[in-house]
Structure formats: structure tokens, C-alpha cells
Amino acid sequence: MSNKDGVTRGRRRGEELERALYAATLAELADVGYGRLAMEAIAARAQTGKAALYRRWPTKQALVLAALLHVLPPLPEPSAERSKRQNLLSVLIAIGEVMAGRTTFPGLDILGQVLREPELRAMYAEKLIAPRIQVIDTILRDVETGGEFDPGTLPSLNARIGPALIIQQVLLTGAPPTRRELGEIVDALLPEPSPASPTGDSR
């Protein structure tokens, strides 16, 4: 088909069209915010008709949800070749990059509008926050089973502390913690265990 300038554009289908619609959705969201987001404007930005959107997503909420899931960064996988502290640091770095909007996933400045929608807020908690907390918790439990800490001595809320501090920093400053600051969070979550005395008395 041809656009208004007479330039012929090939018809996009399937995944190619969906990627274009996701990109248009997120770009429009960044430009006008969630409250003013309109399906017509998204279609125009993607240079396609509204029917292409409504055939896939009946509402803008459904479209935004799909677009967010599409660009959700993969979880960093803990590696046996790295120490527990390095694995934990890599997870916290990844969380900071996402929260600050340094990936294709929208940052907290845009998400603050989106998260007023209960369904989208629940998705954010389930798909982004919960899996990362689970990864952190797994790392902490591995430290316990490895004998670095006595079982049950690490507080159950420890896995939430890192993400909470990162979110706080982004909200207050617009930037994630530095690598040094993230290292300090790791030290707080995984303090060096006190060495026992030669006689086994740790007093």
C-alpha cells in the first residue's frame, strides 16, 4: 500500500506487525502518558489501520499489557562460575537498569501512570518484581545451604530489601544506585560471617 506521500510500503503481517505495534504503543506511552493514550494514535504511529489493533487487543489496557510483556527483560540467571555475591550483584544491577528506564521496558516515571490500573499493577508485581525477588531468595537460600550462614538466620524479608532500596533510589533521584552502592546492598544482605576461634568458641 502507499502512504500519503505516495511511498509504497509492504504489508506487514504476523510477528513483524505485532512488533511494530508494540514499539508504537510504548513510544506513544512515553510521549503522551497512559491517560491520553489512544488506539487511533498508536495505529497512526505504526502506519497501520485501527482494525489491526482491535483484532488482537480489544482495549488499550490489553495492548499496553501485551507490549510490556513483550519488552520485559529476561531474568539474569545465577551462574555456578560466579560467587553468590557476584550473582546477587548481577541481579540487582539488572533490576536497577529496568527501574531507571535504561532498557526497552518503561521506567518508573512512565509506569507510575500505568500502575494505577489494577490489572497492570498486578502484572508488574507478578511478572517483574516477584520473579526477581524469587531469584534473590534462591541465592540467599543457597548461601545458607552452603554453610556460610546457619539455616534460618537470614531474615525472610532479605530478598525484598535490594529491590525496595533500588526503587526508592530511582524515585528519589531518577537514577539507580551506583555499582558501589549496589555492592553495599550486597554486603548488607550477605555480611561476611564471623570466623570461629580455633577452639570452636565464637564468642
Contacts in CASP RR format, 6 or more apart in sequence:
PFRMAT RR
TARGET T0000
AUTHOR 0000-0000-0000
METHOD contacts of the structure
MODEL  1
MSNKDGVTRGRRRGEELERALYAATLAELADVGYGRLAMEAIAARAQTGK
AALYRRWPTKQALVLAALLHVLPPLPEPSAERSKRQNLLSVLIAIGEVMA
GRTTFPGLDILGQVLREPELRAMYAEKLIAPRIQVIDTILRDVETGGEFD
PGTLPSLNARIGPALIIQQVLLTGAPPTRRELGEIVDALLPEPSPASPTG
DSR
1 8 0 8 1.000
1 9 0 8 1.000
1 10 0 8 1.000
1 11 0 8 1.000
2 8 0 8 1.000
2 9 0 8 1.000
3 9 0 8 1.000
3 47 0 8 1.000
9 47 0 8 1.000
12 20 0 8 1.000
12 48 0 8 1.000
17 46 0 8 1.000
17 48 0 8 1.000
17 52 0 8 1.000
18 56 0 8 1.000
18 70 0 8 1.000
19 70 0 8 1.000
20 46 0 8 1.000
20 47 0 8 1.000
20 48 0 8 1.000
21 42 0 8 1.000
21 46 0 8 1.000
21 48 0 8 1.000
21 52 0 8 1.000
21 53 0 8 1.000
21 56 0 8 1.000
21 63 0 8 1.000
21 67 0 8 1.000
22 66 0 8 1.000
22 67 0 8 1.000
22 70 0 8 1.000
22 71 0 8 1.000
23 46 0 8 1.000
24 42 0 8 1.000
24 43 0 8 1.000
24 45 0 8 1.000
24 46 0 8 1.000
25 37 0 8 1.000
25 42 0 8 1.000
25 63 0 8 1.000
25 64 0 8 1.000
25 67 0 8 1.000
26 67 0 8 1.000
26 71 0 8 1.000
26 104 0 8 1.000
26 106 0 8 1.000
27 45 0 8 1.000
28 37 0 8 1.000
28 38 0 8 1.000
28 41 0 8 1.000
28 42 0 8 1.000
28 45 0 8 1.000
29 37 0 8 1.000
29 64 0 8 1.000
29 67 0 8 1.000
29 106 0 8 1.000
29 110 0 8 1.000
29 114 0 8 1.000
30 106 0 8 1.000
30 110 0 8 1.000
32 41 0 8 1.000
33 110 0 8 1.000
33 113 0 8 1.000
34 64 0 8 1.000
34 110 0 8 1.000
34 113 0 8 1.000
34 114 0 8 1.000
34 116 0 8 1.000
34 117 0 8 1.000
35 113 0 8 1.000
37 60 0 8 1.000
37 64 0 8 1.000
38 60 0 8 1.000
39 50 0 8 1.000
39 53 0 8 1.000
39 54 0 8 1.000
39 60 0 8 1.000
39 63 0 8 1.000
40 50 0 8 1.000
42 53 0 8 1.000
42 60 0 8 1.000
42 63 0 8 1.000
43 49 0 8 1.000
43 50 0 8 1.000
43 52 0 8 1.000
43 53 0 8 1.000
46 52 0 8 1.000
53 63 0 8 1.000
56 63 0 8 1.000
56 66 0 8 1.000
57 63 0 8 1.000
57 66 0 8 1.000
61 117 0 8 1.000
61 119 0 8 1.000
61 120 0 8 1.000
64 114 0 8 1.000
64 120 0 8 1.000
65 119 0 8 1.000
65 120 0 8 1.000
65 123 0 8 1.000
68 105 0 8 1.000
68 106 0 8 1.000
68 114 0 8 1.000
68 120 0 8 1.000
68 123 0 8 1.000
68 124 0 8 1.000
69 123 0 8 1.000
69 127 0 8 1.000
71 103 0 8 1.000
71 104 0 8 1.000
71 105 0 8 1.000
72 105 0 8 1.000
72 127 0 8 1.000
72 128 0 8 1.000
73 94 0 8 1.000
73 97 0 8 1.000
73 98 0 8 1.000
73 103 0 8 1.000
73 104 0 8 1.000
73 105 0 8 1.000
75 91 0 8 1.000
75 94 0 8 1.000
75 131 0 8 1.000
75 132 0 8 1.000
75 135 0 8 1.000
76 90 0 8 1.000
76 91 0 8 1.000
76 94 0 8 1.000
76 135 0 8 1.000
78 87 0 8 1.000
78 90 0 8 1.000
78 91 0 8 1.000
78 135 0 8 1.000
78 138 0 8 1.000
78 139 0 8 1.000
78 142 0 8 1.000
79 87 0 8 1.000
82 90 0 8 1.000
84 139 0 8 1.000
84 142 0 8 1.000
84 143 0 8 1.000
84 148 0 8 1.000
84 190 0 8 1.000
85 186 0 8 1.000
85 190 0 8 1.000
87 139 0 8 1.000
88 136 0 8 1.000
88 139 0 8 1.000
88 140 0 8 1.000
88 186 0 8 1.000
88 189 0 8 1.000
88 190 0 8 1.000
89 179 0 8 1.000
89 182 0 8 1.000
89 183 0 8 1.000
89 186 0 8 1.000
91 132 0 8 1.000
91 135 0 8 1.000
91 136 0 8 1.000
91 139 0 8 1.000
92 136 0 8 1.000
92 162 0 8 1.000
92 163 0 8 1.000
92 166 0 8 1.000
92 177 0 8 1.000
92 182 0 8 1.000
92 183 0 8 1.000
92 185 0 8 1.000
92 186 0 8 1.000
93 179 0 8 1.000
93 182 0 8 1.000
94 132 0 8 1.000
95 132 0 8 1.000
95 162 0 8 1.000
95 163 0 8 1.000
95 166 0 8 1.000
95 176 0 8 1.000
96 102 0 8 1.000
96 166 0 8 1.000
96 170 0 8 1.000
96 176 0 8 1.000
96 177 0 8 1.000
97 103 0 8 1.000
97 176 0 8 1.000
98 105 0 8 1.000
98 107 0 8 1.000
98 128 0 8 1.000
99 107 0 8 1.000
99 108 0 8 1.000
99 166 0 8 1.000
99 167 0 8 1.000
99 170 0 8 1.000
99 176 0 8 1.000
100 107 0 8 1.000
100 108 0 8 1.000
100 170 0 8 1.000
100 174 0 8 1.000
100 175 0 8 1.000
100 176 0 8 1.000
101 107 0 8 1.000
101 108 0 8 1.000
101 109 0 8 1.000
102 176 0 8 1.000
105 128 0 8 1.000
106 114 0 8 1.000
107 170 0 8 1.000
108 167 0 8 1.000
108 170 0 8 1.000
108 171 0 8 1.000
108 174 0 8 1.000
109 174 0 8 1.000
111 124 0 8 1.000
114 120 0 8 1.000
114 121 0 8 1.000
114 124 0 8 1.000
115 121 0 8 1.000
115 124 0 8 1.000
129 163 0 8 1.000
132 163 0 8 1.000
133 159 0 8 1.000
133 160 0 8 1.000
133 163 0 8 1.000
134 159 0 8 1.000
136 158 0 8 1.000
136 159 0 8 1.000
136 162 0 8 1.000
136 163 0 8 1.000
137 158 0 8 1.000
137 159 0 8 1.000
140 154 0 8 1.000
140 158 0 8 1.000
140 159 0 8 1.000
140 189 0 8 1.000
140 190 0 8 1.000
143 149 0 8 1.000
143 154 0 8 1.000
143 190 0 8 1.000
144 150 0 8 1.000
144 151 0 8 1.000
144 152 0 8 1.000
144 153 0 8 1.000
144 154 0 8 1.000
145 151 0 8 1.000
148 190 0 8 1.000
148 193 0 8 1.000
149 193 0 8 1.000
158 189 0 8 1.000
161 185 0 8 1.000
161 188 0 8 1.000
161 189 0 8 1.000
162 185 0 8 1.000
162 189 0 8 1.000
165 177 0 8 1.000
165 185 0 8 1.000
166 176 0 8 1.000
166 177 0 8 1.000
166 182 0 8 1.000
166 185 0 8 1.000
169 175 0 8 1.000
169 176 0 8 1.000
169 177 0 8 1.000
169 181 0 8 1.000
170 176 0 8 1.000
177 185 0 8 1.000
194 202 0 8 1.000
196 202 0 8 1.000
197 203 0 8 1.000
END
